[in-house]
Amino acid sequence: MIILWIDYVSPYAFVAKAGAYALEADYEVELLWRPYTLDVASFMGAVEERDPHHWRRVRYAYMDARRFANKQGLTLKGPKKVYYARPANAGMLYAQRHGAFRRYNDLAFDLFWRRELDPEDVDAVAALLARRARRRASPRS
């Protein structure tokens, strides 16, 4: 078993997801996905306090991650703010317990990086989980 720590607001976690799924399938290993809530301000500083050097690092990181996303046909739009995604990360654990992890994981990443999910919004995360549960209950899922 391999423990994989991810955060839905990490562009690198987003682009590594497909590779992790492939690793699991190709080598018949089990991945144990665990949430890790990044505290961006602790290592990059508060947005208001960043100097030009920090902003160059941020732009480069997104450019780098976007290259990997483009190779996979994924959309990666930079977020409009620094998110603290604990609700979305907690949703991951809930989805795992209820047999809906993969569907939740795929949709949570996709919606966040398309700027269609606020990972801090508990109601939005609950709606995403409910959406996954409805699909799971339907005979065509």
C-alpha positions as CSV (number, residue, x, y, z in Angstrom):
1,M,0.0,0.0,0.0
2,I,1.2,3.5,-0.9
3,I,0.0,6.5,0.9
4,L,-0.6,9.5,-1.4
5,W,-1.1,12.9,0.2
6,I,-3.0,15.4,-1.9
7,D,-4.7,18.8,-1.7
8,Y,-7.4,19.8,-4.2
9,V,-5.9,23.3,-4.5
10,S,-2.5,22.0,-5.5
11,P,-1.9,22.2,-9.2
12,Y,0.7,19.5,-8.9
13,A,-1.7,17.1,-7.2
14,F,-4.2,17.8,-10.0
15,V,-1.8,16.9,-12.8
16,A,-0.4,13.9,-10.8
17,K,-3.8,12.3,-10.4
18,A,-3.8,10.4,-13.7
19,G,-0.3,9.1,-13.1
20,A,-1.3,7.9,-9.7
21,Y,-4.3,6.0,-11.1
22,A,-2.0,4.5,-13.7
23,L,0.5,3.4,-11.1
24,E,-2.3,1.7,-9.2
25,A,-3.5,-0.2,-12.3
26,D,-0.1,-1.0,-13.8
27,Y,1.6,-2.3,-10.7
28,E,-1.5,-3.7,-8.9
29,V,-0.7,-1.6,-5.8
30,E,-3.3,0.0,-3.6
31,L,-3.1,3.7,-3.1
32,L,-4.4,5.2,0.1
33,W,-5.4,8.7,-0.8
34,R,-5.1,11.1,2.2
35,P,-5.9,14.8,2.4
36,Y,-3.2,17.3,3.1
37,T,-4.4,20.9,3.6
38,L,-1.7,23.2,2.3
39,D,-1.0,26.3,4.3
40,V,0.3,28.4,1.4
41,A,0.7,31.6,3.5
42,S,3.2,29.8,5.8
43,F,5.7,29.2,3.1
44,M,4.8,31.7,0.4
45,G,3.7,34.6,2.7
46,A,0.4,36.3,2.7
47,V,-0.7,37.6,-0.7
48,E,-0.5,41.2,0.5
49,E,3.2,40.7,1.6
50,R,4.6,39.1,-1.5
51,D,7.4,40.8,-3.4
52,P,8.0,40.5,-7.1
53,H,10.3,37.5,-6.6
54,H,7.5,35.6,-4.9
55,W,5.1,36.4,-7.7
56,R,7.6,35.2,-10.3
57,R,7.8,31.9,-8.4
58,V,4.0,31.6,-8.3
59,R,3.6,32.3,-12.0
60,Y,6.4,29.8,-12.8
61,A,4.7,27.1,-10.7
62,Y,1.4,27.5,-12.6
63,M,3.2,27.6,-15.9
64,D,5.0,24.4,-15.0
65,A,1.8,22.6,-13.8
66,R,-0.1,23.9,-16.8
67,R,2.4,22.2,-19.2
68,F,1.6,18.9,-17.5
69,A,-2.1,19.6,-17.6
70,N,-2.1,20.5,-21.3
71,K,-0.3,17.2,-22.1
72,Q,-3.3,15.4,-20.5
73,G,-5.9,17.6,-22.1
74,L,-6.9,19.2,-18.8
75,T,-7.9,22.7,-18.0
76,L,-5.9,24.4,-15.3
77,K,-6.9,28.0,-14.5
78,G,-5.1,29.7,-11.7
79,P,-7.4,30.3,-8.7
80,K,-8.7,33.7,-7.9
81,K,-7.5,33.5,-4.3
82,V,-5.5,31.4,-1.9
83,Y,-7.9,28.7,-0.8
84,Y,-7.9,26.7,2.4
85,A,-9.6,23.5,1.2
86,R,-10.3,21.6,4.4
87,P,-14.0,21.1,3.5
88,A,-13.2,19.6,0.1
89,N,-10.4,17.5,1.7
90,A,-12.8,16.2,4.4
91,G,-15.2,15.4,1.6
92,M,-12.6,13.1,0.2
93,L,-12.6,11.0,3.4
94,Y,-16.4,10.9,3.4
95,A,-16.5,9.8,-0.2
96,Q,-13.9,7.0,0.5
97,R,-16.1,5.7,3.4
98,H,-19.1,5.6,1.1
99,G,-17.6,4.0,-2.0
100,A,-17.6,7.1,-4.1
101,F,-14.0,8.2,-3.9
102,R,-12.9,8.0,-7.5
103,R,-15.9,9.9,-8.8
104,Y,-15.7,12.5,-6.1
105,N,-11.9,12.9,-6.6
106,D,-12.2,13.4,-10.3
107,L,-15.0,15.8,-10.1
108,A,-13.6,17.8,-7.2
109,F,-10.3,18.3,-9.0
110,D,-12.0,19.1,-12.3
111,L,-14.5,21.6,-11.0
112,F,-11.9,23.4,-8.8
113,W,-9.4,23.9,-11.6
114,R,-12.2,25.1,-13.9
115,R,-13.1,27.6,-11.2
116,E,-16.5,26.0,-10.7
117,L,-16.0,24.8,-7.1
118,D,-15.1,26.8,-4.0
119,P,-13.3,24.2,-1.9
120,E,-13.9,26.2,1.3
121,D,-17.7,26.2,0.8
122,V,-19.1,23.5,3.0
123,D,-22.5,23.6,1.2
124,A,-20.8,23.3,-2.3
125,V,-18.8,20.3,-1.1
126,A,-22.0,18.7,0.4
127,A,-23.8,19.3,-2.9
128,L,-20.9,17.6,-4.7
129,L,-21.1,14.6,-2.4
130,A,-24.9,14.4,-2.9
131,R,-24.4,14.5,-6.6
132,R,-21.9,11.6,-6.4
133,A,-24.4,9.7,-4.2
134,R,-27.2,10.2,-6.7
135,R,-25.1,8.9,-9.5
136,R,-24.0,5.9,-7.5
137,A,-27.7,5.1,-6.8
138,S,-28.7,5.4,-10.4
139,P,-28.7,2.1,-12.4
140,R,-26.5,3.7,-15.2
141,S,-23.6,4.7,-13.0
